[in-house]
Amino acid sequence: MHLKNIHDQFRKKTLTAVKLVEQSLALIDEHDPNYNAVAETTGDAIKIARALDKEWDHSGPKSPLHGIPILIKDNINTTDGLLTTAGSLALSDLNAPYEATLVKNLRKAGAIILGKTNLSEFAYFMHRPGMPSGYSSRKGQVKNPYGKLDPLGSSTGSAVAMACGYTPVAIGTETSGSLMAPAYHTSTVAIKPTVGLVSRYGIIPVSPVQDTPGPMARTVEDAALLLEAMKGLDVDDEATLKVPSWSINYANAIHAPIKDKTLGFIEFEGSPLSEVDQKLKEELIQIFHQEGLTIKTLTVPRVPLDVIESMIIEFKNGLNQYLKTVKGFTAMNSLKDIIAFNSKNPETCLKYGQSLLEEAQAIKHTLKSKEYLKIRAKVDAQASVFTSLYETEGLDAMVSLEWNAYGPALGHPSVVVPAKSLKDLIPKSMVFMGPAWSEETLIALAHHYEIKTQRFIAPF
């Protein structure tokens, strides 16, 4: 059930926030033992929903999210008794002393934080190779409701929750594919905003340069409505000070004009399209040609992107800074403490290892050191080889049947929307990409493609 339909039912008195929360909790109780997407739920949801129902009756809805239960990734601070652990048993004592700014924004909009979703531990920045996506020491392995398909990414629980329809919308975070990949592999929708559009304050970080929260949903329209509630200036996150304008209403972005736009369809050298992919490409071209868009097919090389070395430095510095903000509310005061805790409890904490944590701890560089700045500049230069296509080819946006790490390295936005039904366990989604602050165009393009194709089929 989509957000506008829910509010229609609220107006008709055929549904209430209390009933909606009860339905969500019942779905989680019934199905999540099989999929392990939800880390925990709050015991206050019914009470909050009851108050929001009364407020609706008295003064109407606060926003399109009034009375809507939402699941958020377990690396985002709340002060409602839900833990903030990043999936780590080392942080299983952390009742955060302050709420993430985006959570405050959601509460102002009348949303109900129903619970936290399971994730790849430390947002899939703990151990490689060999650690599966969707695994955390706190909660175990997230499973894909479509079968044995890898759920991918680190916002795995949020994506699976959307596929299962536990709540109308959810929130994940991305550094380099952690929204795009699990949305792709669960046939759901995700919007990765430009870094700075949504505050990261109160979120356990991987990379202060690349991290961003983002909305996840079953439709582009619902994800856009959630993005509008999430966005906002925040003095506690300097990235939000770089937003060129706050005037765009993303709730209306699905109606933004797309005629006369130029869209680049990206194929990568050495990866020719399969027969299925070719048909999906031709369909997309036909859909957008009918709307007056110019489509350019561009075959581009896979430029190396050495982002791990940079992220290892960013992770250590970002995590230690975050832990200072929750000092006294967890026994963990540093990355060093977390590594030591895991090492003392290997059977429960180190099923796969912690090589990335250890590599990060060994690094001495800060985010102001010349060595780090040189490494980051190299990453930016590598990514810019791909993103320069917007200017050199005169593109408003790009689209591909693959996600890639080039845009995320520079903080650029993307939208993922299903391209075919996920009944044969062969996921296909269109990934719409754009330059910084092009969310409005990407949302409009993705929405138009979505309403012309309607490929999502629920797993049960």
Secondary structure by P-SEA (a helix, b strand, c coil): ccaaaaaaaaaaccccaaaaaaaaaaaaaccccccccccccccaaaaaaaaaaaaaaccccccccccbbbbbccccccccccccccccccccccccccccaaaaaaaaacccccbbbbccccccccccccccccccccccbbbbccccccccccaaaaaaaaaacccccbbbbbcccaaaaaaaaacbbbbbcccccccccccccccccbbbbbbbcccaaaaaaaaaaabbbbccccccccccccccccccccccccccbbbbbcccccccccaaaaaaaaaaaaaaaaabbbbbbbbbcccccccaaaaaaaaaaaaaaaaaaaccccccccaaaaaaaaaaccccccccccaaaaaaaacccccccaaaaaaaaaaaaaaaaaaccccccccccccccccccccccccccbbbbbcccccccbbbbbbbbbcccaaaaaaaaaaaaaaacccccccc
